[in-house]
Structure formats: C-alpha cells, structure tokens
Amino acid sequence: MLEARGVWAGYGAEPVVRGASLCVAPGERVVLVGRNGSGKSTLARVLNGSVRPRRGTLVLDGAAGPVRTELARAVGFVRQDPRNQIVSALVEDEVAFGPRNLGLAREEVSERVREALAATGLSSLGGRMTSELSGGQQQLLAVAGVLAMRPRYLVLDEAGSQLDEATRARLADIVDALLARGVGVLEVAHAPEAVFGATRVLVMSEGTPVCAGAPRDFLGSEELLVRSGLSDDALAWAVHEGVRSGYVPGRRLDAGALAEHLSGEADLEGRDGFFAPRAVACAPAGPSVDLRDVSVTYGDVRALADVSLAVSGVTLLLGVSGSGKTTAGRVLAGVQEPDEGEAALDGRPVVPGDVGLAFQRPEDQLFADTVLDDIAYGPLMRTGDAERAHEAARRAAETLGVGEELFEQSPFELSGGQMRRVALAGVAAAEPAAYVFDEPTAGLDAPSRRALLELVRALASGGAAVAVITHDAGEWLSAADRVVFLRQGSVTAEAPAARALAAPELFRETGLRPPALVELRALVGRDRD
C-alpha cells in the first residue's frame, strides 16, 4: 500500500498541502478532485518522491520513509504537461530511458519498449522525433515511458486533459489493464468522467483530502460538487441530476443509460443555465482572421494540406490529436510561417502582435517578477501607459479569477491551474483584434473554465475574432458560433455550433468520438420532442 500520513508540503513560505493523509492499495483506483491551488498536484508529487514533504511520513508497502529512488521506481508519475518529463529526441529512446537506467539487459529493454508502445497505440511512431508529435501524442508517450518501468503504483496528474475523447478512452483502458495486474492508481482530475469506475473519490480542500465515498455518493451530493468546484461543470451537473433520479454510475459514463434518467425537467445546463445554447449566436461583426491555401510540413509529415478557413465570432477548431489544429492556430497568430499560403486579418497579411495567442502550454509565456506585472506587460507595450496597463491587467485578472492576493507573488510559485489563468489573463489584457486560444481549459477547474467561457463570449460580443482549439468541445459549443473540423491536416467539415451541439453523427463522420454532453443533448432532446 502507498500511504501519506500527515504530510505537509509546498514551494513558497506557505505550504499548500497541510496535514494530508491518504492511501492507495494495490489494484485500487482513487480519484482526487478539487479546485486549482488546493494542493492536488503537490501531494501527487510527494507520493512519487518528486517533492520532499516538510513534515509527515510516506509509507511504501509497509516501509516508512522510503528513499526517493525507491519511490521513483515504485511509483510511476505522469504529469499534466508531458514536455516536463520527455528527455529524449527519439520516441523509442524516450520509452527506453527508464528501463535502461534500471540496468536491464538490452533484450528486456527492447521487449518493454515494444510492449509500452503497443499499449499506447504509438508502435508506428517509434522512429519519430519526440518534438514532431502533437501534444496528445506526447502525453501518450509520457505514459508509455512510465509503463516501461512497470511500476507498482501509478499517479496520473490530469494526464487526460490534452487528449481527445477517443484517446482518453484508450488511456482509461490502459489504466484498467494496470488495475487488473494489481497496480494501485491515484488519478488527479477535474473532469467528471474521471470519477466513473473509481474505488473512492477524495475532495482536496484547504490542503488536505476529504473522503467523498464511492462515485455515486460524490456525484449525488450537491455539497461535495460545490466543494470540489464541479458544480460549475455542465456534465457533472447533468450526472448529478441523473443520480438524483436513480442513475447508478458504472465503470464508464454511458450517455444512453444516463439519458433515461434525464427526461422531463432535468437540468442539462448547470445550476443557473449558464451552459444553455444561446438562442442567437454572437454576431461576427468584427474582424475576420483567415487561412488561405495554407500548407505546412515538418520533415516528412504533412501537418496542413492546402487549408482554407475563416475565424469570426467564436470558432472552434476540432480534431483528433495530430490533426493539425495547433499548427493552424500558430499560423493564424502569425508566429509560424507556412510553406505555402498565408494568414490574413481583414484582408491583410497577419504579423506577430496582430493576434493574441495563448499557447497549448500558456505557462511558457510567463516571465515577470510578479503576477500583476506579467498580466500588465501586453497592454503596457501597446499603450506605454503603466496606469492604464495595470487597470487592464486588474480587469482581466478579475474575469479569470486571479485574486488580488496573488498580484505580488511570483507567477512561478503558483499552482499549474493558477499559472494558466495568469497567462490567459495576460493575453486578454492586451486587447488585440483577434485571439487564438490553444487548449485553454486544460488543467483548469470548473469555475476557472466557466470564467474563461465568459471571457470569450465577452471578447466576441466586443467584436473580436476568437479561435478556440480544444478537446473539450462539449462545454465550448454553447459559447461558439461555428465549428471547423480538421483531420490529417485537412478541413473535413464546417457547421454552425448550434447544429453540432446536438449532432453526435457530425463528430463521428469526422473521426471524432462525440462528447458526452453532445450525446446527452441529442438523446434527451429526442425524448422531449
């Protein structure tokens, strides 16, 4: 059994984990939920030995105070951002890195590499450069590297946040196979789907986990949903409504079974209808940013092939991992030159600075000494007026839930979710004519995701063109005007968001697994007609 007993830990003067205790038994899957900044990721790193506890005790299979090297061998750890753990240039070498450091024979290393690549669906990419992979492929590679170590316990820190629906399902199947072999799993998550199939659910609150019981107990409790932040998640609230009507959560979320309990007056839009489809889409009266016959190649990989698309209002770019979405966003923002074609803003070529860009890992954009100065940098460069820049920064911070108590802190002392909100606030504060947000909700808790949707709606209502690249289409569709589907570097379909919101067949036709909310809307809508 893997145990933490009365652990205190953190990075700055104030610990973020305060007297935390939990245990994970072999073959058990424990899910840890909670708001950004509650200490979930820090506690996960303590269990892996990546962070030393200030006080308290770790126990590994009965041995108290195991050395860090033993923890690292026994407890596999997959981070939210795979680039923080990928160390090799080639995919095969990355998966082999851990086993080689265990001193295993070459034949054993090769066998483990083949096994891990097959389990994660990356067998055909063994000879590729790790830098050429999409974000989702890199996440699966990080999982493969951990699998090759054959740990006794596995800690997943928001490991599915950058994956499409089908790849998340693959990851869930991998976890099921590990559980069947007796591996204990702790999963840190913000998505309600992660709760399904858990042995126990824990809610991290004020630095310590509180047992919330089995998934049905957690999902059926409005108090626990509020405490975890998931009451602001439309899907979590729909499941809550279903549980109240007799739905029993199974190993996976089954939209059909849940829909049977959501007819009549069931609330699919959250507690106050925030996620309800808008009767009238925000009018794309402002500028348009377009791709015109754009092609981009990385080595022998064609990322975009003669792509033309237009972004006005709020436009979602959807597709499986590796479909070219991020490359399209970078070209739209003017930070990547295409091999052919061009990006245009209101008919003229885009230059850097025209379009605000939040990278897939926006934390890479942080650099200032304090949070407030970081958010204010963009408007300061645009206006040269420090007072106006700080006013814009405060407005953006308030919208994205960055409290004043964080303004004088270093952005690098914050939790991952807090850093992401600060980076997004910095992009919004500059007030460009158009924006590209690449996976902006990855790693954010439900209240922060909701705040970001509010921000995007406000930007579009103010006349900005906004492109959102996301694997969380279920909740973003209610804020969007249009959807563009990409597959293997080409545009395969375009549709109004209002149509895509309840049309699971549109996703299937373009190679995507439909989001649960889309399936629910279609099923429950038919029941109500």
N, C-alpha and C positions, 0 to 999 in steps of 0.2 A: 504494500500500500504506500502511496505517496501522500505525505501529510505536511501541512504547515500548522504550527502551533503558536498562537500569539505573536505573529510576525509583524514587525514594524519596518517600513522601508520607504525610500523616496530619493530624490535627487538634489533638491534645494534644502533650505533650512527647515521647512515644514514637511514632515513625512506625508505621503498620500495614502499609504497602507498603514492602518492603525489597529494593531492587535488582531490581525486577521487569522482565522483558523479555518481550514477545510481539509478534506481528504478525498482521494480518488483511488478506488480499489481496482485491481486487475479486472478487465472486461467490463468496466463501468464507464458510462459517458455522462459527465457532469457539465452542464452549460451554465456559464457565468454571464449575467446580463447586468446592465447598469448604465448610468449616464456618463458622458465624456468627463474625464477628470476624477472619476470615483476611485481610481486605483486598479482597475482590472488588469491592464497590460503590465503594470509594475509587479503585481502579485504573480502573474504568469511568468515573468522573467525571473522572479525569485525562485520559483519552483524548478526552473531549468538551470539555475546557478548563474544566470547572466547578471543578476543584481544581488548583491550581498545584503541580507537583512541587517538592520541596525540592532534589533532585538528579536527574540523569539527563536524557535527551533524548527528545522526541517528534519523529517524522518523519511528515509527511503527503505522500504521493505524491512522495517524494524530497526534499522541502524540510524541513530540520531546523529545529526551534524555531519552528513556525508561531505566529502571534499568536492570541490566544484567540478573536477574532471570526471568523477564518478556520476555526478548529476547530469553532466553534459552527455555522457554515454547512455545513461538510462532513460533520460527524459528528452525526447525529440521536441524541437520548438520550431514552429512555422510562423513567421512574422506576417503582419498585415502587408508590409511592403517587401516583396521578395528581393529587391535590389540591395537591401540591407544584409542579406545573407549569401548572395551569389558571389563567388570569388574567382571563378574560372572563366576562361574565354570560350571554351567549347562545352556543349551540353553534356557529352559523355564524361568529360573530365570533371564537371561540376558534380555529377552524381557519384563519381568515383572518389571524390575528395575525402569524404568522411571515412569510408572503408579503408582507403589507403593509409589514413592516419591511425587506424586501429592496428596496422601492421599485418593485415590479412594477405594471404597468398594471392598472386595475380589471378588465378583461376576463380577464386572465391570472389574477388572484387568484380571481375567481369560478369559472373553469374548474378551478383546483386544489382549491378547496373542494368543488365537486361531485364531483370525482374521488376525493378522500380520504374524503368521507362515504360514497360508494358502496362503496369498497373495504372499509370497516369496518362496513358494514351500518347506518349511522346516518342515511341520507338522510331518513327520515321525522321525525327529531328536530332538524332544523336550526334550527327556531324556538323550541325549548325552552330553559328556563333551565338552565345547567350544574349548578346546585345541586339541581335536581329529579331528576337522573339517579341511577341506582343506582351502586354502586361499580364494578361491571363495565362499565357503560356509560361511566362517567367514564374508565376505563382505555382503552377503545377510542377515546374522544375524544382522549386524550393521544396515542395512536398516530396518529390522523388528523391532528392538528396537526403532528406530525413528518413524516408522509408529504407534506403540502402543501409542505414546504420542499424536497422532492426531494433528500435528502442523498446523498452518495457512499458513506457508511458509516452503519451503524445499530448503536447499543448498546442492548440491552434488559436492564434490571436487574430481574429477577424480574417481568417485565411480565405474566406469566400467572397470578400467584399468587392474584389475586382474581377469576379468571374461572371460569365453569362449563366443563364438558368440551366442549360444542359451541362455545363462544366461544373457548376455547383452540385448537380445531381451526381456527377462522376465522383466528386470529392466525397460526397456522402456515402457512396458505395465503397470507396476506399476505406473510410472510417469504419463502416460496418464489417468489412473483412478483417480489419485490425482487432475490433472488439471480439469477433469470433475466435481469434487466436489468443485472446486473453490480455490484449493491450488495454491499459486504462487511458481514457481520453478526457482532457479538460478543454472545453471549447469556449472561448470568449466571443460573444456575438452581440449584434444589435438588431438582427433580423428575426422576426417571429418564427420563420420556418425552421431556424436552428433549434428551437425548443422541442420540436417534434422528435420523439424517439429517445429523449434524454432519460436517464435514470433519475436524476434530480436536477432541479433548477435552483440556482443561487442568485440572489439580487445583491450586487455590490452597492453599498450605501455608506457614505461618510467613511470610506476607507476599510470597511470590513464586510465580508459576505454574510448574508442572512438567508437561511434555507427557506425556499418558497414551495418545496414539495415537488410532486410529480407535475408534468406539463399541464394536466387538466386542472390541478389546483392553482397553478400560476396563471394560466390563461383565463380561468374563470373568475379571478379576483381583480376587480377594478382598482383596489388599493395597491396591489402589487404591480399592476401595469403602470399606474401613475408613478410609483416609486422608482420603477426601472426606466421610465421615460417612454415605454412602448405604448402608452395610451394615446400618443400623438401619431402612431403608425396606423394607417387605414386598414391594412391587412390584419394586424394584431387585434384591432377593434372588431373587425368582422368575425374573426375566430372567437373572440370573447362573446359576441352576440350568439354565435352558434353553440358554444359550450353552455351558455345560459339556457338554451333551448334543447339541450340533450346531446349535442355533438360530443363524441369521445375522440380526442386526438389520437391518431395512430402513429406508426413509425415514421410516416411521411405525411405531409399535408395533401389531402385528397379533396380537390375542389368540388368534385361531384358529390361526395358524401357530406361535405360542409354545406353545399348549396341546398341540400334537402332540409336543412335547419335554418335557412335564411330567407324563406319566403315571407310574405306579409309585410310587416313593418320593420324588418331587420335593418340595422344601420350599417351600410357599407362604406360610409364616407367619414367615419370618425365621429367623435363626440359632438362636434358642432357643425358637421357637414363641410369641413374645410376641403376635403378631397373630392367633393362632388364635382362632376363635369360642369364646366362653365356653359351657360346657355348661349353665350356669344363669345367667340374667341377674341382675344385682344387684337385689335386691328393693326396689321403690319404697315402702319402709315409712315414709319421712319425709314432709315436707310436699309439697303439690302447688301449683304456680302455674299459673293458667289464664287464658285469654282467653274472654270471654263476649260473643258477638254484637258483635264489635269491627269498626268501620269507620273508616278514615282516608282523607282526601282531601287532596292537595296541588294547589291550583289546580283544574285540570280533570282531574287524574289521580287515579284511584281506586286507592290503594295497598293497602288492605284492604277487603274487602266482606263484612261480616257473618260474621267469622271466629270460630269457637269451637274451642279446642284445649286440651289439658291436658299439662302437663310434670311428670313424676315420674320418679325414677331419672335415666337419661341419655336425653334425647330429642333427636334430630337434626331440624332444620328444613332441608329441602332444596328447591331450586327453581332455575330459571334466573335469571340476573341480572335484577333488576327485578320479581321475582315477589312482593315484599312481605316477605321474610324479616327484613331489618334493621328495618323498621317494626314488625313483630310483636315482635321482641326488645326494642325500646325501650319499647313499651307494656307488655310483660311486666315490665320492670325498673322501671316507674313513672316514667320520665323523659320520657315523651310522653303527653299526654292524647289519648285517641281522640275522634273526633267523636261516635261512638255506642258503647255497650257499656262494659265495664270489664275490668281485670285484677284477679285475686283471688289471695291467698296464704292457703291453708287456709280459704277461705270469706270472708275479709275483704278490702276493697279494698287493693291494693298502694300503698304510699307510698315515695318515694325513700329508699333505705337498706335496705329490706327485702331487695332482690335485688342481689347483686353483679353489675356489668355491666362487661365488657371490650369497649370499642368496636371497630369494624372496624379502626380505627387506634388501638390502645391507647396508643401513644406520646403521644397528645394528653393522656393522664391524668397524665403525669409533670410534676413541678413543684418537688420539693425540691432542696436543695443537694447531697445525697449519695444514692447508691443505697439504702443501708440506711434512711435516714430516709424515703425515698419509699415503700419497701415497708412500713415500720412505721406509716405515717400512719393507715391504716384501723383497725388494732387499737388504736392509741393513742386515737383518737376514741371507740371503743366502750368501752374499759376505763379510760382515764385513767391507766393504769399503764405508764410508759415501759419498765420492765424486762420486763414481760410482753409488751409490744408488740414489743420488739426480739427476744425469743425466738421469737415467732410469725413475725416477718419472716425470721429466720435459717432457720427450718424451711421456709418457703415458698421461700426463695431456693435452699436445697439441693435441694429437689424439682425446681425448674425449671432447675437448672444454672447459677445465678448464683453464681459463685465469690466467696469472701471477699476476693480481691484487688481486686474491683470495688466493695466496700462504701463506700469513702471517695471514690470518683470521682463526678464529676457525671454524672447519667444522660444528659445531652445530649452527652457526649463518647464515648458508646458506639456500636457499630455498630447498624444497624437491627434485626437479629435480637436483639442483646443488649438493646436498649431494649424490645423487645416482651416478652422474658422477664421483665424487671424489672416492667413494667406488669402482666403477668398474675400475677406473684408478689404484687403489692400487692393485687390483687382477692382472691386466695386467702387471704392472711394475715388479712383481716378476718373470715373465717369466718361469712358470712351464712347464712341458712336455704336460700337458693336462688341460682342463678347463671345468667347469660346470657353466653355466650362467642360473639362475632360474628367469624367467620373467624380463630380464634385461632392457626392454624398457618401463616397466610400469611407467607412470608418466613423461616420458621424452618427450620433444617437438620434432618436426620432425627433425630439424637439429641435435639434440643430438642422435636421433635414427639412423640417417644416419651415423653419426660418429662411432657409435657402430658397425654397419654393416661393415663399412670399417675396423675397428679394427679386427673383427672376420675373415674377409677374409684374412687380413694380417697374423693373427696367424696361420690359416690353411695353407696358402701358405708357411709359415716358417716351417711347419712340425708338428704343434701341433694338437692334437685331441680336438675338441670342441663340447660339448653337450649343446644345447640351448633348455631350457624348456620355451614354450611361448604359449600365446593365440593369438598373433599377427602373425599368420602363413603367412598371405598374403604377407607381405613385407619380411619376413625372408626366404621364399622359394627361392628367387633369389640368396641368399647367401649360400645356403646349398647344400650338396652332397646327403644326404639321409634323409628319414623321417621314424620314428618309431611311430606307433600309439598304445596308451595304452587305455584299457577300463576295469574298475572294477579290476584293479591290474594285468591285463594280456596283453601281446603283441598280438594285433589283426591283424596287417598288417605292412609290411615294403615296401618301394618303393623308387626309385630314386626321388630326389626333382624335376628334370625336368619333370617327369611324373605327380607328384602331383600338380605342378604349374598350370596346365590347366585341372585337372580331379576332378571336384566337386563331382562326384559319389564316389570317393575314400573316401572322408570325410564322406559322408552320410552313406556309408557301415560300417564305424567305429563309428557311433553315434555322429558325429560332424556336426554342420552346416558349410557349406563351406564358407570360407572368400569371401568377395565381389570381391576382386581382382582375385581370382581363377575363380569365376563365370564369371567375365568380360572377362578374357583371353580366357576361353572356348567359350563364345558366340561370341566375336569379332573375334577370330581365325577362327571359322567356317564360319563367313561372309567373311573373307579374302581369304579362300581356294577356 
